């Protein structure tokens, strides 16, 4: 796990204030003990607020498993981070499952109608990674291997109504759910305009 490019071990150690970045040695990254930072603020509250604001509702277990450290954070510590936010969190029902989200976002979420929008997302997009590819409300279980591929590669995806309906590359899209052709063409055109605007020659 120490050699993992995903920070499987290093990420929780940094959260627990065991280590932090040290001075670089040329192009090599170093880490040092964080013991000399006894009064360093706990980053949990800041990170949790940001995560819940972007990807909530969730549960402590899902947050740890799909985003933080693949389920290795001690349960008591994990629940303590959530409990520390107190009244900032609200419990909501997600299709029969109790989850939590930022209380300040509950009314906005309740008033937001479902969307049927079609979007082309790039590889490793935060929308997919934030929920995790095991979230079947977003990635159908039977299609997970097409999204989360070998070597840790997360494919560019076609979203329709917030759910992954296929994958795509520069040669075209492979769809496993119905996507309105006109909406897909419009999204391709929108993406082409955006990429053209980023070109140094534009």
N, C-alpha and C positions, 0 to 999 in steps of 0.2 A: 504493500500500500504506500510505502514511503516514496517509491519511484513513480507512482501514478501521476499522470499529467492532469488529473482532475482534483488534486489536492485532497484526496480522500482522508489522509492522515493529517496533513499540514493545516487544513482549514479549521478543524475542530481544535487543534492545539493552539492556533492563534486566537480563536474565540475564547478558550479557557485561559488565555494570557500566560501560556507556558513559553511561547516563543514569539518573535517578531522578526521582520526583515533586518538584516545586518548590512554592513557596507559591502558593496559589490567587489568582487575580485576579477577585474577585467569584465568578461562577458558572463561570468558565473555568479549566480545568486547565492547569498549566504543567509543564514538565520542565526539569531542569538537568543539567549535566555531573556525573557521579559521580566525577570525577577527584579530588575532595577527600575521597573515602572509600577511600584506597589499601588499608586493612586490613579492608575490609568482607568478611565471610565469604562464600564461594561458596555461593549458595542451592541449587546443583544437588543435593547429597546429600540435603538436607531434602525438596526437592520430589520427587526420584526415589523416596525411601522412601515418601512419602505416595501417589504415583501407583501404584507397584507394589503397595502394600498394598491399594489400592482396586480397581485395574484389571489387575493382572498376571495371567498372564504376558504379556510383550511382547518386542519387540526394540528396539534403539536407533532403527532406522529408522522403525518404526511409531510409537514414542513421539513422535518429532519430527514425522512426517507428519500424524498424526491428532489430536495434542493440543497440541504445543508451538508449532511455527511453520511448519506446512505444508511441511516438508522443506527449509528453507533453512539450518538450522544446519550449520556445517562438520562433515564426517564425523569428522575427528580429534577435534574438541572433544566431539562427542556420545559417541563411544566412550570418550573419556577420563573422562567423567562416570560412565559405567557401570563402567568398570574401577576407578575410585576406591573403589567400594563393596566390591570384593574378595570376601571370603568371606561377606559378607552376602547375596550373590546365589547362586542355584542354577539350573543349566540343566535344563530339562524339555522333554519331547516333547509337542507339541500337534498331534495328528493328523498326525504325520510332519514337523512343523516345529519346529526348535529355538528355544526362547524362554527368557527368564530371569524369575525371580520372587524374592521375598524367601525366603531359605532357611528362615527361621523359620515360614513358612506352608506349606511343602511337605507336611508330615505331615497337617496339618489338611485341606488340599485333597484329598489322596489318600483320606482317610477320609470325605469328604463325599459322600453319594449324590446322583445326579442328582435334580433337582427338576422336578416338573410343575406347579408353582404358576402361577396366573394372577394377573397384576398389571396395574393401570392406572397408567401413569407419565405425569407431566405433560410439557408442552413443555420442551425443552432439558434433559431429565433427564440427570444425570451418568452413569448406566449406559450410555446410548446415546452420549453425547459422549466418555466416557472411552475407549471402544473405537473410536469413529469409525463413521460410517455406511457406510464401505466395508468394514467387517468383516462378511463374508457369513455367518459363523457366528451372528451376531446379527441382522443386517438382510439379508434375501434380496436378491441383486443386482437382481432384476427389480422389487423394490418400493422401492428406495432413493429414487426421486423422490417417493414418497408420504410418506416420512419426512423427507428433507432437501429442503425445497421452495425455490422461488425466493425471493430476498431474504434467504437465510440462515436461514429459519424451520425449526425442528426440531419436528415434530408430536408431540402426545401419542400414546403408543403403547400397544398391548395386548401384554403379554408372556405367553407360554405356554411353560413349561420353559426360560426364559431367552432365548428367541428371539422376535423381533418377529413377531406374528401378525396385526397390523392396526393401524389408527389409530382414534382416537376423539375426540369432542367432546361438548358438552352435549346434542346431539341424538341421539347413539348411536354405535355402532362400525361401522367398515367392516373386515371380516375377510377375509383371503386364506388362512388356514390354519384347521384345525379347532380350536376351543376349546370345552371342555366347558361347555354353557350354565349348569349349576348353579354351576360355579366362577366363571363370569363374573358371574352374579347376586350371588354371595356377595361378590365383590370390589367390585362397585358399591355394595352395602350397607355394606361396610367403609369405602369412601371417603366415602360419605355421612355416616357416623358421625364420621369424622375431621374433615370440613369443618364439620359442625354444632358440634363441640366447639371449633372455632376462632372461631366466630361471637361477636361481642361481646354478642349477645342471649342466648347459651346459658348 
